[in-house]
Amino acid sequence: MSESLWLIPLFFVAISAGFFMGRRESKRRQRRRMASLSKDYVAGINFFLNEEPDKGIEALLNSLDVSEEGLETHLALGKLFRKRGEFDRAAQLHTHLLEHGDYGRPVQEEIQLELAQDYLASGIFDLAEQVLLEMLDQDCQAKDEVCEQLMGLYEQERDWVNAISMGERLLKNRANLAPVLAQFCCEQAETLRRDGDINPARRMLRRALSFDNQCVRASLAEGDLEMAESNWGAAIDAFQRVWNQDSDFFDETLERLRECFQHQEKEEDFIQMLADYSAEKPSTTRILLLSETLKERYGDKEAADFIREYMKANPSVRGLNRIIDMSLASTAEGEAREHLDMLKQVSEKLLSDKSLYKCRRCGFETPLMQWRCPSCKRWGTIKPVVKEV
């Protein structure tokens, strides 16, 4: 029994000695590894300083540990390359990680997403698509982010069918994407219509409205399509829908609505419609068109009296310009005519300086309607400037 008791201290001494010897050997191996890493790292930096970037990236890749402990350094370096526009080096680094590292699934997906961004930034869309589709095939955990990147890729390629497909996968968690998908449908409808596929174009516009029933673009496109097919009633319904979607766009439809009513020989209905909408929300454009229609139907005096009464309550340069035109076309002569000509020049100059459309997001101004802002790249943010001059 006493001999066994003497063995217990010896047992603990042996364990302690083994622990300290192992720890010492581990530190020795770590110092050797760090010394090797430092040499490769310094060599890589020297290559970069000597403007030999290809050798530099190779040395740095060899110097950095591909384990998860060194991953943060790799990813930071890859983002630095991408930020500097060195997309091939960023892709090389991320490919190196995927080929030589042994990571858990979330980490591997993070690296794959970085690699896809490298390809997207460099415009190599086919390789980016390949990486992202492989992730979807593998039932990746980052499905939403993968679908979002694929949607952006297809948008840049103007592949609207696939862009819509990817967007639909995101709708459950990203309801705010619905108006964007409506714009994609309108883009696809334009393509179908140019190719003569009228019924598929109609269906695509209805699909746009199913995503976003407030999509003005879909209503305007549907109205134009039905006008081209001489379906005047359907065109009127589409254009009048714009009033409830966004009345700021309604004046864009007026000339087209006028033509549709004329083909149906319903000029009185057109006049009544203009009067009703103008009473609800006044607009100089609507009033001027109404005065022109009254002139054609009832003569100059009725039209002039109507617009003068409106101008008393709602003065504007455009209204003044129309009154000048009426006066010049009637009895103005001599000095009075010269004054009117001068006023017309001034009013036209004021009108020409006015921007017609403006982005609600970034303030970008343009004389032409565009459904995607060239400045902030947002869809559906450009609207007519409704403030009267």
C-alpha positions as CSV (number, residue, x, y, z in Angstrom):
1,M,0.0,0.0,0.0
2,S,2.8,2.4,0.9
3,E,4.6,1.6,-2.4
4,S,1.5,2.6,-4.3
5,L,1.3,6.0,-2.5
6,W,4.8,6.8,-3.6
7,L,3.8,6.2,-7.3
8,I,1.1,8.9,-7.2
9,P,3.5,11.9,-7.0
10,L,5.7,10.4,-9.7
11,F,2.7,10.0,-11.9
12,F,1.8,13.7,-11.7
13,V,5.5,14.7,-12.2
14,A,5.5,12.6,-15.4
15,I,2.3,14.3,-16.7
16,S,3.6,17.7,-15.9
17,A,6.9,17.0,-17.7
18,G,5.1,15.7,-20.7
19,F,2.8,18.8,-20.8
20,F,5.7,21.3,-20.6
21,M,7.8,19.5,-23.2
22,G,4.9,19.3,-25.6
23,R,4.2,23.0,-25.1
24,R,7.8,23.9,-25.7
25,E,7.9,21.8,-28.9
26,S,4.7,23.5,-30.1
27,K,6.2,26.9,-29.5
28,R,9.3,25.9,-31.4
29,R,7.3,24.7,-34.4
30,Q,5.2,27.9,-34.3
31,R,8.4,30.0,-34.3
32,R,9.7,28.1,-37.3
33,R,6.4,28.5,-39.2
34,M,6.2,32.2,-38.4
35,A,9.8,32.7,-39.5
36,S,9.0,31.0,-42.8
37,L,5.8,33.1,-43.1
38,S,7.7,36.3,-42.4
39,K,10.2,35.5,-45.1
40,D,7.5,34.9,-47.7
41,Y,5.5,37.9,-46.6
42,V,8.5,40.2,-46.8
43,A,9.3,38.8,-50.2
44,G,5.8,39.5,-51.3
45,I,5.9,43.1,-50.1
46,N,9.3,43.6,-51.9
47,F,7.8,42.3,-55.2
48,F,5.0,44.8,-54.9
49,L,7.4,47.6,-54.1
50,N,9.5,46.6,-57.1
51,E,6.4,46.7,-59.3
52,E,6.3,42.9,-59.8
53,P,2.7,42.4,-58.7
54,D,2.3,38.9,-60.2
55,K,5.3,37.5,-58.1
56,G,4.0,39.6,-55.2
57,I,0.6,38.0,-55.1
58,E,2.1,34.5,-55.5
59,A,4.4,35.1,-52.5
60,L,1.6,36.5,-50.4
61,L,-0.6,33.6,-51.2
62,N,2.2,31.2,-50.1
63,S,2.8,33.2,-46.9
64,L,-0.8,33.4,-45.6
65,D,-2.4,30.5,-43.7
66,V,-5.4,29.1,-45.6
67,S,-7.0,28.0,-42.3
68,E,-10.1,29.8,-40.9
69,E,-7.7,31.7,-38.6
70,G,-6.1,33.4,-41.6
71,L,-9.3,33.9,-43.6
72,E,-10.0,37.4,-42.4
73,T,-6.6,38.6,-43.8
74,H,-7.3,36.9,-47.1
75,L,-10.7,38.4,-47.5
76,A,-9.5,41.9,-46.6
77,L,-6.7,41.5,-49.2
78,G,-9.2,40.4,-51.8
79,K,-11.4,43.4,-51.2
80,L,-8.4,45.7,-51.4
81,F,-7.5,44.2,-54.8
82,R,-11.1,44.6,-56.0
83,K,-11.4,48.1,-54.8
84,R,-8.2,49.0,-56.7
85,G,-9.6,47.5,-59.9
86,E,-7.3,44.5,-59.8
87,F,-10.1,42.0,-60.3
88,D,-8.0,39.2,-61.7
89,R,-5.8,39.2,-58.6
90,A,-8.8,39.2,-56.3
91,A,-10.3,36.3,-58.2
92,Q,-6.9,34.5,-58.0
93,L,-6.8,34.9,-54.3
94,H,-10.3,33.7,-53.7
95,T,-9.8,30.7,-56.0
96,H,-6.7,29.8,-54.1
97,L,-8.7,29.8,-50.9
98,L,-11.3,27.5,-52.3
99,E,-8.8,25.1,-53.7
100,H,-6.4,24.9,-50.8
101,G,-8.6,25.6,-47.7
102,D,-10.7,23.2,-45.7
103,Y,-13.7,25.3,-44.5
104,G,-17.1,24.8,-43.1
105,R,-20.0,25.5,-45.4
106,P,-20.8,29.1,-44.3
107,V,-17.1,30.1,-44.8
108,Q,-16.9,28.4,-48.2
109,E,-20.1,30.2,-49.3
110,E,-18.7,33.5,-48.2
111,I,-15.6,33.0,-50.3
112,Q,-17.7,31.9,-53.3
113,L,-19.7,35.1,-53.0
114,E,-16.5,37.1,-53.0
115,L,-15.3,35.3,-56.1
116,A,-18.6,36.0,-57.9
117,Q,-18.3,39.7,-57.0
118,D,-14.8,39.6,-58.5
119,Y,-16.1,38.3,-61.8
120,L,-19.1,40.7,-61.8
121,A,-16.9,43.7,-61.2
122,S,-14.6,42.6,-64.1
123,G,-17.5,42.1,-66.4
124,I,-17.0,38.3,-66.7
125,F,-20.6,37.5,-66.3
126,D,-20.5,33.9,-67.5
127,L,-18.1,32.9,-64.8
128,A,-20.0,34.8,-62.1
129,E,-23.2,33.1,-63.2
130,Q,-21.5,29.7,-63.1
131,V,-20.3,30.3,-59.5
132,L,-23.7,31.5,-58.3
133,L,-25.7,28.8,-60.0
134,E,-23.5,26.2,-58.6
135,M,-24.2,27.6,-55.1
136,L,-28.0,27.4,-55.8
137,D,-27.6,23.8,-57.0
138,Q,-25.8,22.9,-53.8
139,D,-28.8,24.3,-51.8
140,C,-26.6,27.0,-50.2
141,Q,-27.5,28.7,-47.0
142,A,-27.0,32.2,-48.5
143,K,-29.8,31.7,-51.1
144,D,-31.2,35.3,-50.9
145,E,-27.8,36.9,-51.4
146,V,-27.1,34.5,-54.3
147,C,-30.4,35.3,-56.0
148,E,-29.9,39.0,-55.5
149,Q,-26.5,38.9,-57.2
150,L,-27.9,36.8,-60.0
151,M,-30.8,39.2,-60.4
152,G,-28.4,42.1,-60.7
153,L,-26.3,40.1,-63.2
154,Y,-29.3,39.3,-65.4
155,E,-30.4,42.9,-65.2
156,Q,-27.1,44.1,-66.6
157,E,-27.3,41.5,-69.4
158,R,-31.0,42.6,-70.0
159,D,-32.0,39.0,-69.6
160,W,-35.4,40.0,-68.2
161,V,-36.9,36.5,-68.0
162,N,-34.2,35.2,-65.7
163,A,-34.1,38.5,-63.7
164,I,-37.8,38.2,-63.0
165,S,-37.3,34.5,-62.0
166,M,-34.6,35.4,-59.5
167,G,-36.6,38.3,-58.2
168,E,-39.6,36.2,-57.5
169,R,-37.5,33.9,-55.2
170,L,-36.8,37.0,-53.1
171,L,-40.3,38.4,-52.9
172,K,-41.3,36.6,-49.8
173,N,-38.7,38.4,-47.8
174,R,-38.2,41.4,-50.0
175,A,-41.7,42.8,-50.8
176,N,-40.2,46.1,-51.9
177,L,-38.8,44.4,-55.0
178,A,-42.2,44.1,-56.5
179,P,-42.1,47.5,-58.3
180,V,-38.7,46.6,-59.7
181,L,-40.0,43.3,-61.1
182,A,-42.9,45.2,-62.7
183,Q,-40.3,47.3,-64.5
184,F,-38.5,44.2,-65.7
185,C,-41.8,42.9,-67.0
186,C,-42.3,46.2,-68.9
187,E,-38.8,45.8,-70.4
188,Q,-39.6,42.3,-71.6
189,A,-43.0,43.5,-73.0
190,E,-41.1,46.1,-75.1
191,T,-38.9,43.4,-76.5
192,L,-41.9,41.1,-77.3
193,R,-43.7,43.9,-78.9
194,R,-40.8,44.9,-81.1
195,D,-40.6,41.2,-82.2
196,G,-44.3,41.3,-83.1
197,D,-45.4,39.0,-80.2
198,I,-48.4,41.1,-79.3
199,N,-50.4,38.7,-77.1
200,P,-47.3,37.6,-75.0
201,A,-46.5,41.4,-74.6
202,R,-50.0,41.9,-73.3
203,R,-49.6,39.1,-70.8
204,M,-46.3,40.4,-69.7
205,L,-47.9,43.9,-69.0
206,R,-50.6,42.2,-67.0
207,R,-47.9,40.4,-65.1
208,A,-46.3,43.8,-64.4
209,L,-49.5,45.1,-62.9
210,S,-49.8,41.9,-60.8
211,F,-46.5,42.7,-59.2
212,D,-47.3,46.4,-58.8
213,N,-50.8,47.7,-59.6
214,Q,-49.5,51.2,-59.4
215,C,-47.1,50.7,-62.2
216,V,-47.7,53.7,-64.5
217,R,-45.3,52.4,-67.1
218,A,-47.3,49.2,-67.6
219,S,-50.5,51.3,-68.2
220,L,-48.9,53.6,-70.6
221,A,-47.3,50.7,-72.5
222,E,-50.6,48.8,-72.6
223,G,-52.4,51.9,-73.9
224,D,-49.8,52.4,-76.7
225,L,-50.0,48.7,-77.6
226,E,-53.8,48.8,-77.9
227,M,-53.7,52.0,-79.9
228,A,-51.3,50.4,-82.4
229,E,-53.9,47.6,-82.7
230,S,-56.8,50.1,-83.1
231,N,-58.4,48.9,-79.9
232,W,-59.4,52.4,-78.9
233,G,-61.7,51.5,-75.9
234,A,-59.0,49.3,-74.3
235,A,-56.4,52.0,-74.9
236,I,-58.7,54.6,-73.2
237,D,-59.1,52.3,-70.2
238,A,-55.4,51.8,-69.9
239,F,-54.5,55.5,-70.1
240,Q,-57.3,56.6,-67.7
241,R,-55.9,54.1,-65.2
242,V,-52.9,56.4,-64.9
243,W,-55.0,59.0,-63.1
244,N,-55.5,56.8,-60.1
245,Q,-52.0,55.3,-60.2
246,D,-50.1,58.7,-60.3
247,S,-51.9,61.8,-61.5
248,D,-48.6,63.5,-62.1
249,F,-48.2,61.3,-65.1
250,F,-51.7,61.8,-66.5
251,D,-50.8,64.8,-68.7
252,E,-48.4,62.4,-70.5
253,T,-51.5,60.6,-71.8
254,L,-53.6,63.5,-73.0
255,E,-52.7,63.7,-76.7
256,R,-53.1,59.9,-77.0
257,L,-56.4,60.0,-75.2
258,R,-57.6,62.7,-77.5
259,E,-56.7,60.6,-80.6
260,C,-58.6,57.6,-79.1
261,F,-61.7,59.6,-78.4
262,Q,-61.6,61.1,-81.9
263,H,-61.5,57.6,-83.4
264,Q,-64.5,56.7,-81.5
265,E,-66.2,60.0,-82.4
266,K,-66.6,60.9,-78.7
267,E,-65.0,64.4,-78.6
268,E,-67.7,65.6,-76.1
269,D,-66.7,62.8,-73.8
270,F,-63.1,63.9,-74.1
271,I,-64.0,67.5,-73.2
272,Q,-66.0,66.4,-70.2
273,M,-63.1,64.2,-69.0
274,L,-60.7,67.1,-69.2
275,A,-63.1,69.3,-67.4
276,D,-63.7,66.8,-64.6
277,Y,-60.0,66.0,-64.0
278,S,-59.1,69.7,-64.2
279,A,-61.7,70.5,-61.6
280,E,-60.3,67.8,-59.3
281,K,-56.7,68.8,-59.8
282,P,-55.9,71.8,-61.9
283,S,-53.2,71.5,-64.6
284,T,-52.2,74.1,-67.2
285,T,-51.4,71.4,-69.7
286,R,-55.0,70.0,-69.4
287,I,-56.5,73.5,-69.6
288,L,-54.5,74.4,-72.7
289,L,-55.6,71.2,-74.4
290,L,-59.2,71.8,-73.3
291,S,-59.0,75.4,-74.8
292,E,-57.6,74.0,-78.0
293,T,-60.4,71.5,-78.3
294,L,-63.0,74.1,-77.5
295,K,-61.5,76.3,-80.3
296,E,-61.8,73.5,-82.8
297,R,-65.4,72.8,-81.8
298,Y,-66.8,76.2,-80.9
299,G,-64.4,78.9,-82.2
300,D,-61.7,81.3,-81.0
301,K,-63.8,83.5,-78.8
302,E,-65.0,80.6,-76.5
303,A,-61.5,79.2,-76.2
304,A,-60.0,82.6,-75.4
305,D,-62.6,83.5,-72.8
306,F,-62.2,80.1,-71.2
307,I,-58.4,80.3,-70.9
308,R,-58.4,83.9,-69.7
309,E,-60.8,83.0,-66.9
310,Y,-58.5,80.1,-65.9
311,M,-55.4,82.4,-66.0
312,K,-56.9,84.8,-63.5
313,A,-56.9,82.1,-60.9
314,N,-53.9,80.1,-62.1
315,P,-51.3,82.3,-63.8
316,S,-48.5,80.6,-65.7
317,V,-46.0,81.3,-68.4
318,R,-47.5,78.5,-70.6
319,G,-50.9,80.0,-70.2
320,L,-49.5,83.4,-71.1
321,N,-47.8,82.0,-74.2
322,R,-51.1,80.5,-75.4
323,I,-52.9,83.9,-74.9
324,I,-50.2,85.6,-76.9
325,D,-50.6,83.1,-79.7
326,M,-54.3,83.7,-79.8
327,S,-53.8,87.5,-79.9
328,L,-51.2,87.2,-82.6
329,A,-53.5,85.1,-84.7
330,S,-56.3,87.6,-84.4
331,T,-56.2,91.4,-84.8
332,A,-52.9,92.5,-83.3
333,E,-51.0,94.9,-85.6
334,G,-48.1,97.5,-85.6
335,E,-46.5,98.3,-82.2
336,A,-48.9,96.0,-80.3
337,R,-47.8,93.1,-82.5
338,E,-44.1,93.9,-81.9
339,H,-44.7,93.9,-78.1
340,L,-46.6,90.6,-78.3
341,D,-43.7,89.0,-80.4
342,M,-41.2,90.1,-77.7
343,L,-43.4,88.7,-74.9
344,K,-43.7,85.4,-76.8
345,Q,-39.9,85.2,-77.2
346,V,-39.4,85.7,-73.4
347,S,-42.1,83.2,-72.5
348,E,-40.6,80.6,-74.9
349,K,-37.1,81.2,-73.4
350,L,-38.5,80.6,-69.9
351,L,-40.2,77.4,-71.0
352,S,-37.1,76.1,-72.7
353,D,-35.1,76.5,-69.5
354,K,-37.4,74.3,-67.6
355,S,-36.5,70.7,-66.9
356,L,-39.4,68.3,-67.7
357,Y,-38.4,65.3,-65.5
358,K,-36.6,64.8,-62.2
359,C,-35.5,61.9,-60.1
360,R,-37.1,61.9,-56.6
361,R,-34.1,60.1,-55.2
362,C,-31.1,61.9,-56.3
363,G,-32.5,65.0,-58.1
364,F,-31.2,64.1,-61.6
365,E,-32.9,66.3,-64.2
366,T,-33.6,65.3,-67.8
367,P,-35.7,66.6,-70.7
368,L,-36.6,63.0,-71.6
369,M,-38.6,60.5,-69.6
370,Q,-36.4,57.5,-68.4
371,W,-37.7,54.7,-66.4
372,R,-34.4,54.0,-64.7
373,C,-32.4,57.0,-63.4
374,P,-29.0,57.2,-65.1
375,S,-27.5,58.7,-62.0
376,C,-28.7,56.6,-59.0
377,K,-29.7,53.5,-61.0
378,R,-33.1,53.3,-59.3
379,W,-36.2,52.1,-61.2
380,G,-39.3,54.2,-61.3
381,T,-37.9,57.2,-59.5
382,I,-38.1,59.8,-62.4
383,K,-41.3,61.7,-62.6
384,P,-42.7,64.7,-64.5
385,V,-42.0,68.1,-62.9
386,V,-45.6,69.2,-62.1
387,K,-44.7,72.7,-60.7
388,E,-46.1,75.1,-63.2
389,V,-43.9,77.9,-64.7
